[in-house]
């Protein structure tokens, strides 16, 4: 900077300062930490928000554009990625940014984390930044819970959870609360200690919780089997499923192709999201023409979307043999709806901190 | 909560709290306001960062996935949108979120604003949140400045700026600094007061600055003409251009189709970004088969990318008649590189504030 100091300041002001228009910039933004989000959740029922938003989405009252997807390998060669998912429903506009590296848990970090953003509907300004990891896991489990009810499995007496990390814990904690007739929970994790920790968490007088030695033993015990692993290849064949079971494929892989193709009923959250993503088995099967959209009987059609079941546009087939598959993709607009509900409560209660972005 | 209060607390802890894994969440994030970013820019040369990153991109050393794009109309019926642009180059990974509503300036707000995010390359965690509006405008002007030099127009004596808002001011402030032979600046804005404010800003003993009554008068006066408007339809025909002029199409519209098709040379920042976006004229012309990629002479080929000119993979045609067109799309990876440089300096100087997302 020394060579500039001898010049008149008015001439030497940096060019980017000269360009200032005098209009207001980004301004003040509310920041909600995970603790703030948690406090808001005491007043916001995420299952109700998810149920409502799935129905709104089915009625065409949402915007759900394609996501932005950046992937790379970190220095350990681990799959690492960032996904940006904008969406809008009702008065809520926003974006979910959810990043992950598969090497995070070994380093003591949650696999996935990121930010939720709320936008002002008039100006598009960012109004709120939220910790997104908790709500992402809450939303994912809430979709499965809504799906279990909408597909006709609320009466299940047995639940299997394969993969007992953050998502598995969230699913188990919610479903053991939501299923009044539940009597047994069967757990499997490739790390038995992780499964045992979840078993301890679920301990309840009226519930028999078993940690199994194999994934198949766990799956076979469940009228509902939830897959919350990091598997990227299918290994669960139809023979694993208890007759009439609901297989909830939350993670990427787990279910073998024939388990989709042999299902008595096939449910998803959003047809376009599933069809547009060949990285996941069901999208690949649609791309190959082996699975089709509802009503298209040229191959194996998807039976319904969850939103369509909720609005009555489709009917559930109920408990059906050989098995039923629910395969949510993950709709960012559900997170955006949760962000809106949480941010409204935070505003009402004066929760969170404020940063002035200028 | 009253119905829950009578139950044992251990049984009634919310389900989403039971699901906690004990792994570390989002953690602490540095927040850089516009003032912080401005202070960092005193030590970071954005034109040099943009030049380097364009060359890195040409050498395939970057990741630039498709953007996520959400658009809606606000209550005034104004076009309102959010764009999420992830990208990576060298050690820098991040995302630009840039939102805008065309009704913002009338409400006293900058049209566009948003957040820049830096990600940890190992964990994908968000490490820094920056005010993105200033760097977005700086980046856009820097691309034009690099483009003026790379296409052979550094010797220009006259500059026209059509559209004198934030982008026009930024371009004028930078280009009047970067072009040593500049003697005249011609300005036009549909609001004459806005053009006059920019003229006042540019006042310098060795520069004749004129506010014109029509866009055509301004354009015709410039060896370089920069378009930084909100026009969404082409109106600048080849007859407007001074012979041999460089037309820099920063905004969406402005240039009529024949002005692209008749150009002696056509330059862009990224071929895929331009081709994939039919909302902008050049993408539409490519979609219609009227403009093709470099070396494809079945129609009017694009001559080169800016990065290709910088690495020497392509050669510039220099000043050429009837006119030359530079049409950058806007590469989020350039912003990400700037975020990385700014965040590194902020870390070094201890600038910014910290929020703990938990």
HADDOCK unambig.tbl for C-alpha pairs under 7 A between the chains (distance, minus, plus):
assign (segid A and resid 15 and name CA) (segid B and resid 173 and name CA) 5.13 0.50 0.50
assign (segid A and resid 15 and name CA) (segid B and resid 174 and name CA) 5.57 0.50 0.50
assign (segid A and resid 16 and name CA) (segid B and resid 138 and name CA) 6.55 0.50 0.50
assign (segid A and resid 16 and name CA) (segid B and resid 170 and name CA) 6.18 0.50 0.50
assign (segid A and resid 18 and name CA) (segid B and resid 173 and name CA) 6.47 0.50 0.50
assign (segid A and resid 19 and name CA) (segid B and resid 166 and name CA) 6.44 0.50 0.50
assign (segid A and resid 19 and name CA) (segid B and resid 169 and name CA) 4.76 0.50 0.50
assign (segid A and resid 19 and name CA) (segid B and resid 170 and name CA) 4.63 0.50 0.50
assign (segid A and resid 19 and name CA) (segid B and resid 173 and name CA) 6.32 0.50 0.50
assign (segid A and resid 20 and name CA) (segid B and resid 166 and name CA) 6.73 0.50 0.50
assign (segid A and resid 21 and name CA) (segid B and resid 165 and name CA) 6.99 0.50 0.50
assign (segid A and resid 21 and name CA) (segid B and resid 166 and name CA) 5.75 0.50 0.50
assign (segid A and resid 23 and name CA) (segid B and resid 108 and name CA) 5.43 0.50 0.50
assign (segid A and resid 23 and name CA) (segid B and resid 109 and name CA) 4.98 0.50 0.50
assign (segid A and resid 23 and name CA) (segid B and resid 110 and name CA) 5.28 0.50 0.50
assign (segid A and resid 24 and name CA) (segid B and resid 108 and name CA) 6.22 0.50 0.50
assign (segid A and resid 24 and name CA) (segid B and resid 109 and name CA) 4.52 0.50 0.50
assign (segid A and resid 24 and name CA) (segid B and resid 110 and name CA) 5.76 0.50 0.50
assign (segid A and resid 25 and name CA) (segid B and resid 109 and name CA) 6.36 0.50 0.50
assign (segid A and resid 25 and name CA) (segid B and resid 110 and name CA) 5.78 0.50 0.50
assign (segid A and resid 25 and name CA) (segid B and resid 113 and name CA) 6.60 0.50 0.50
assign (segid A and resid 26 and name CA) (segid B and resid 113 and name CA) 5.75 0.50 0.50
assign (segid A and resid 26 and name CA) (segid B and resid 114 and name CA) 6.53 0.50 0.50
assign (segid A and resid 26 and name CA) (segid B and resid 131 and name CA) 6.83 0.50 0.50
assign (segid A and resid 33 and name CA) (segid B and resid 356 and name CA) 6.67 0.50 0.50
assign (segid A and resid 33 and name CA) (segid B and resid 357 and name CA) 4.09 0.50 0.50
assign (segid A and resid 33 and name CA) (segid B and resid 358 and name CA) 5.64 0.50 0.50
assign (segid A and resid 34 and name CA) (segid B and resid 357 and name CA) 5.87 0.50 0.50
assign (segid A and resid 34 and name CA) (segid B and resid 358 and name CA) 5.20 0.50 0.50
assign (segid A and resid 35 and name CA) (segid B and resid 358 and name CA) 6.66 0.50 0.50
assign (segid A and resid 65 and name CA) (segid B and resid 68 and name CA) 6.79 0.50 0.50
assign (segid A and resid 65 and name CA) (segid B and resid 69 and name CA) 6.42 0.50 0.50
assign (segid A and resid 65 and name CA) (segid B and resid 70 and name CA) 6.14 0.50 0.50
assign (segid A and resid 66 and name CA) (segid B and resid 68 and name CA) 5.97 0.50 0.50
assign (segid A and resid 67 and name CA) (segid B and resid 68 and name CA) 5.21 0.50 0.50
assign (segid A and resid 68 and name CA) (segid B and resid 65 and name CA) 6.80 0.50 0.50
assign (segid A and resid 68 and name CA) (segid B and resid 66 and name CA) 5.98 0.50 0.50
assign (segid A and resid 68 and name CA) (segid B and resid 67 and name CA) 5.22 0.50 0.50
assign (segid A and resid 68 and name CA) (segid B and resid 68 and name CA) 4.82 0.50 0.50
assign (segid A and resid 68 and name CA) (segid B and resid 84 and name CA) 6.86 0.50 0.50
assign (segid A and resid 68 and name CA) (segid B and resid 85 and name CA) 6.95 0.50 0.50
assign (segid A and resid 68 and name CA) (segid B and resid 86 and name CA) 6.88 0.50 0.50
assign (segid A and resid 69 and name CA) (segid B and resid 65 and name CA) 6.42 0.50 0.50
assign (segid A and resid 70 and name CA) (segid B and resid 65 and name CA) 6.14 0.50 0.50
assign (segid A and resid 70 and name CA) (segid B and resid 86 and name CA) 6.22 0.50 0.50
assign (segid A and resid 70 and name CA) (segid B and resid 87 and name CA) 6.80 0.50 0.50
assign (segid A and resid 74 and name CA) (segid B and resid 121 and name CA) 6.22 0.50 0.50
assign (segid A and resid 74 and name CA) (segid B and resid 122 and name CA) 5.01 0.50 0.50
assign (segid A and resid 75 and name CA) (segid B and resid 122 and name CA) 6.61 0.50 0.50
assign (segid A and resid 80 and name CA) (segid B and resid 124 and name CA) 6.55 0.50 0.50
assign (segid A and resid 81 and name CA) (segid B and resid 124 and name CA) 6.62 0.50 0.50
assign (segid A and resid 82 and name CA) (segid B and resid 124 and name CA) 6.93 0.50 0.50
assign (segid A and resid 84 and name CA) (segid B and resid 68 and name CA) 6.87 0.50 0.50
assign (segid A and resid 84 and name CA) (segid B and resid 84 and name CA) 6.46 0.50 0.50
assign (segid A and resid 85 and name CA) (segid B and resid 68 and name CA) 6.96 0.50 0.50
assign (segid A and resid 86 and name CA) (segid B and resid 68 and name CA) 6.87 0.50 0.50
assign (segid A and resid 86 and name CA) (segid B and resid 70 and name CA) 6.21 0.50 0.50
assign (segid A and resid 87 and name CA) (segid B and resid 70 and name CA) 6.79 0.50 0.50
assign (segid A and resid 99 and name CA) (segid B and resid 124 and name CA) 5.52 0.50 0.50
assign (segid A and resid 99 and name CA) (segid B and resid 125 and name CA) 6.54 0.50 0.50
assign (segid A and resid 100 and name CA) (segid B and resid 123 and name CA) 6.67 0.50 0.50
assign (segid A and resid 100 and name CA) (segid B and resid 124 and name CA) 5.66 0.50 0.50
assign (segid A and resid 101 and name CA) (segid B and resid 123 and name CA) 5.48 0.50 0.50
assign (segid A and resid 101 and name CA) (segid B and resid 124 and name CA) 6.30 0.50 0.50
assign (segid A and resid 104 and name CA) (segid B and resid 123 and name CA) 6.03 0.50 0.50
assign (segid A and resid 108 and name CA) (segid B and resid 23 and name CA) 5.41 0.50 0.50
assign (segid A and resid 108 and name CA) (segid B and resid 24 and name CA) 6.20 0.50 0.50
assign (segid A and resid 109 and name CA) (segid B and resid 23 and name CA) 4.98 0.50 0.50
assign (segid A and resid 109 and name CA) (segid B and resid 24 and name CA) 4.50 0.50 0.50
assign (segid A and resid 109 and name CA) (segid B and resid 25 and name CA) 6.35 0.50 0.50
assign (segid A and resid 110 and name CA) (segid B and resid 23 and name CA) 5.27 0.50 0.50
assign (segid A and resid 110 and name CA) (segid B and resid 24 and name CA) 5.74 0.50 0.50
assign (segid A and resid 110 and name CA) (segid B and resid 25 and name CA) 5.77 0.50 0.50
assign (segid A and resid 113 and name CA) (segid B and resid 25 and name CA) 6.63 0.50 0.50
assign (segid A and resid 113 and name CA) (segid B and resid 26 and name CA) 5.75 0.50 0.50
assign (segid A and resid 113 and name CA) (segid B and resid 125 and name CA) 6.49 0.50 0.50
assign (segid A and resid 114 and name CA) (segid B and resid 26 and name CA) 6.52 0.50 0.50
assign (segid A and resid 114 and name CA) (segid B and resid 125 and name CA) 6.65 0.50 0.50
assign (segid A and resid 114 and name CA) (segid B and resid 126 and name CA) 6.45 0.50 0.50
assign (segid A and resid 121 and name CA) (segid B and resid 74 and name CA) 6.21 0.50 0.50
assign (segid A and resid 122 and name CA) (segid B and resid 74 and name CA) 5.00 0.50 0.50
assign (segid A and resid 122 and name CA) (segid B and resid 75 and name CA) 6.61 0.50 0.50
assign (segid A and resid 123 and name CA) (segid B and resid 100 and name CA) 6.66 0.50 0.50
assign (segid A and resid 123 and name CA) (segid B and resid 101 and name CA) 5.47 0.50 0.50
assign (segid A and resid 123 and name CA) (segid B and resid 104 and name CA) 6.04 0.50 0.50
assign (segid A and resid 124 and name CA) (segid B and resid 80 and name CA) 6.57 0.50 0.50
assign (segid A and resid 124 and name CA) (segid B and resid 81 and name CA) 6.65 0.50 0.50
assign (segid A and resid 124 and name CA) (segid B and resid 82 and name CA) 6.94 0.50 0.50
assign (segid A and resid 124 and name CA) (segid B and resid 99 and name CA) 5.53 0.50 0.50
assign (segid A and resid 124 and name CA) (segid B and resid 100 and name CA) 5.64 0.50 0.50
assign (segid A and resid 124 and name CA) (segid B and resid 101 and name CA) 6.30 0.50 0.50
assign (segid A and resid 125 and name CA) (segid B and resid 99 and name CA) 6.55 0.50 0.50
assign (segid A and resid 125 and name CA) (segid B and resid 113 and name CA) 6.50 0.50 0.50
assign (segid A and resid 125 and name CA) (segid B and resid 114 and name CA) 6.64 0.50 0.50
assign (segid A and resid 126 and name CA) (segid B and resid 114 and name CA) 6.45 0.50 0.50
assign (segid A and resid 131 and name CA) (segid B and resid 26 and name CA) 6.84 0.50 0.50
assign (segid A and resid 131 and name CA) (segid B and resid 357 and name CA) 5.76 0.50 0.50
assign (segid A and resid 138 and name CA) (segid B and resid 16 and name CA) 6.55 0.50 0.50
assign (segid A and resid 166 and name CA) (segid B and resid 19 and name CA) 6.46 0.50 0.50
assign (segid A and resid 166 and name CA) (segid B and resid 20 and name CA) 6.76 0.50 0.50
assign (segid A and resid 166 and name CA) (segid B and resid 21 and name CA) 5.78 0.50 0.50
assign (segid A and resid 169 and name CA) (segid B and resid 19 and name CA) 4.74 0.50 0.50
assign (segid A and resid 170 and name CA) (segid B and resid 16 and name CA) 6.19 0.50 0.50
assign (segid A and resid 170 and name CA) (segid B and resid 19 and name CA) 4.65 0.50 0.50
assign (segid A and resid 173 and name CA) (segid B and resid 15 and name CA) 5.11 0.50 0.50
assign (segid A and resid 173 and name CA) (segid B and resid 18 and name CA) 6.46 0.50 0.50
assign (segid A and resid 173 and name CA) (segid B and resid 19 and name CA) 6.31 0.50 0.50
assign (segid A and resid 174 and name CA) (segid B and resid 15 and name CA) 5.57 0.50 0.50
assign (segid A and resid 356 and name CA) (segid B and resid 33 and name CA) 6.65 0.50 0.50
assign (segid A and resid 357 and name CA) (segid B and resid 33 and name CA) 4.08 0.50 0.50
assign (segid A and resid 357 and name CA) (segid B and resid 34 and name CA) 5.87 0.50 0.50
assign (segid A and resid 357 and name CA) (segid B and resid 131 and name CA) 5.75 0.50 0.50
assign (segid A and resid 358 and name CA) (segid B and resid 33 and name CA) 5.62 0.50 0.50
assign (segid A and resid 358 and name CA) (segid B and resid 34 and name CA) 5.19 0.50 0.50
assign (segid A and resid 358 and name CA) (segid B and resid 35 and name CA) 6.65 0.50 0.50
